[in-house]
Each structure stands twice: as C-alpha cells, then as structure tokens.
Amino acid sequence: MKGKIFYDHLVRLEEVLVEFKQGELTLEERETVLDIADETVHTRVLKVILDRLPLHRHRLFLNRFHKEPYRAELMDFLKRETGVNIEKLIEIEAEKVKRRLRILIAGSRKYRDKQTR
C-alpha cells in the first residue's frame, strides 16, 4: 500500500532492504520486494486491528482509514476502542513479516548459489 499510513512508523520495512548486498538487486527487484512486503504487512496489520476492534466499530474505522489513511488520530481511536496496546501488537506483527522475509531472502540466496556452482 503506497503512501503514508498512520502506522508506518511502527513497521519500518526499509530494514529488510538492508539485508541485500549493494548491487544484489536491480532497482526494479528492490521495488518489487518492497511492494510485496508492504502489501503483506498491510494485510496482516489490518487483521490484527480488526481482530481486536469491536465488531460494531469496524465500519467506522474502515471508513476513516479509507478516507484518510495517514491520520494519526486513527491510532488514538484504536487505542481507545480496543483497550490493548495496539501499537505493540502492530510492531510484533510487522516483525513477524520481516523475519519471514529475511528467511525467504536467505533461502533464495542458497538456491541461487547452488545454481551458479
């Protein structure tokens, strides 16, 4: 999901890109990896949010999020309505996705190295 989102400061996907050595990926490949990671994190974060948010508040949240996904007030709304440390839960979910992506990166390197021998 391109563009600024209210929880971006909790996700920090750029950390995954430093896993790649300089010149290991083309610009297009880097953008593709970042797009896939971004979409995956977005889906997983929304699941975390909706799993904790009372059902009767889903529509209100999704409407607000759709109109202004960058609004910091969305986090305030979630904190108030969920009653949990939603920021921490988002960070944990983002870390799971980044950890999985790092495993995939390592696996693709091993596969590529086998192919070049």
PLY file of the C-alpha trace (Angstrom):
ply
format ascii 1.0
element vertex 117
property float x
property float y
property float z
element edge 116
property int vertex1
property int vertex2
end_header
0.00 0.00 0.00
1.87 3.01 -1.28
1.68 6.31 0.52
1.81 7.30 4.16
-0.22 5.24 6.60
-0.82 6.06 10.24
1.13 3.02 11.46
4.17 3.31 9.13
6.43 4.47 11.96
5.82 1.12 13.67
6.65 -1.05 10.65
9.95 0.22 9.15
10.13 -2.06 6.11
13.31 -0.38 4.93
15.16 -2.52 7.49
14.59 -5.55 5.28
16.17 -3.93 2.24
19.49 -3.52 4.02
19.65 -7.33 4.07
20.59 -7.17 0.41
24.17 -6.51 -0.55
24.85 -3.46 -2.68
24.13 -4.35 -6.30
22.47 -7.66 -5.41
19.10 -6.46 -6.68
18.14 -4.19 -9.51
16.04 -1.15 -8.68
13.00 -2.92 -10.13
13.65 -6.01 -7.97
14.03 -3.87 -4.84
10.73 -2.13 -5.59
9.03 -5.49 -6.15
10.33 -6.88 -2.83
9.23 -3.73 -1.02
5.79 -3.81 -2.66
5.23 -7.45 -1.66
6.42 -6.79 1.88
4.27 -3.66 2.10
1.12 -5.45 0.92
1.76 -8.36 3.27
2.32 -6.12 6.28
-0.75 -4.05 5.41
-2.96 -7.15 5.25
-1.57 -8.59 8.48
-1.81 -5.27 10.35
-5.42 -4.79 9.31
-6.17 -8.30 10.54
-4.56 -7.52 13.91
-6.59 -4.32 14.15
-9.91 -5.85 13.16
-9.38 -8.87 15.41
-9.06 -6.53 18.42
-11.57 -3.85 17.43
-15.18 -4.47 18.49
-17.26 -5.55 15.51
-19.62 -2.59 15.81
-16.62 -0.22 15.29
-15.23 -1.90 12.14
-17.24 0.16 9.65
-16.37 3.46 11.33
-12.67 2.61 11.42
-12.56 1.33 7.83
-14.39 4.40 6.52
-11.99 6.73 8.32
-8.99 4.69 7.21
-10.16 4.66 3.60
-10.68 8.45 3.55
-7.51 9.46 5.39
-5.09 6.56 5.98
-2.35 8.94 7.15
-4.32 10.49 10.07
-2.53 9.94 13.38
-5.91 10.18 15.11
-6.68 6.69 13.82
-4.18 5.30 16.31
-5.85 7.24 19.12
-9.18 5.78 18.04
-7.76 2.24 18.07
-6.12 2.67 21.46
-9.38 3.88 22.92
-11.64 1.32 21.24
-9.50 -1.82 21.55
-8.29 -1.37 25.11
-4.99 -3.05 24.23
-1.53 -1.79 23.33
-2.34 -1.84 19.62
0.95 -0.17 18.71
2.89 -3.03 20.26
0.71 -5.61 18.51
1.32 -3.90 15.16
5.07 -3.84 15.79
5.05 -7.55 16.70
3.12 -8.46 13.55
5.41 -6.36 11.37
8.46 -8.07 12.91
6.96 -11.48 12.09
6.57 -10.47 8.45
10.10 -9.04 8.29
11.55 -12.17 9.91
9.77 -14.36 7.36
11.01 -12.16 4.53
14.58 -12.45 5.81
14.21 -16.25 5.82
12.97 -16.13 2.23
15.89 -13.90 1.25
18.38 -16.31 2.83
16.71 -19.26 1.12
16.78 -17.58 -2.27
20.49 -16.85 -1.82
21.21 -20.51 -1.05
19.21 -21.58 -4.09
20.95 -19.04 -6.34
24.36 -20.07 -5.01
23.61 -23.75 -5.81
22.55 -22.78 -9.33
25.78 -20.89 -10.02
28.10 -23.73 -8.95
0 1
1 2
2 3
3 4
4 5
5 6
6 7
7 8
8 9
9 10
10 11
11 12
12 13
13 14
14 15
15 16
16 17
17 18
18 19
19 20
20 21
21 22
22 23
23 24
24 25
25 26
26 27
27 28
28 29
29 30
30 31
31 32
32 33
33 34
34 35
35 36
36 37
37 38
38 39
39 40
40 41
41 42
42 43
43 44
44 45
45 46
46 47
47 48
48 49
49 50
50 51
51 52
52 53
53 54
54 55
55 56
56 57
57 58
58 59
59 60
60 61
61 62
62 63
63 64
64 65
65 66
66 67
67 68
68 69
69 70
70 71
71 72
72 73
73 74
74 75
75 76
76 77
77 78
78 79
79 80
80 81
81 82
82 83
83 84
84 85
85 86
86 87
87 88
88 89
89 90
90 91
91 92
92 93
93 94
94 95
95 96
96 97
97 98
98 99
99 100
100 101
101 102
102 103
103 104
104 105
105 106
106 107
107 108
108 109
109 110
110 111
111 112
112 113
113 114
114 115
115 116
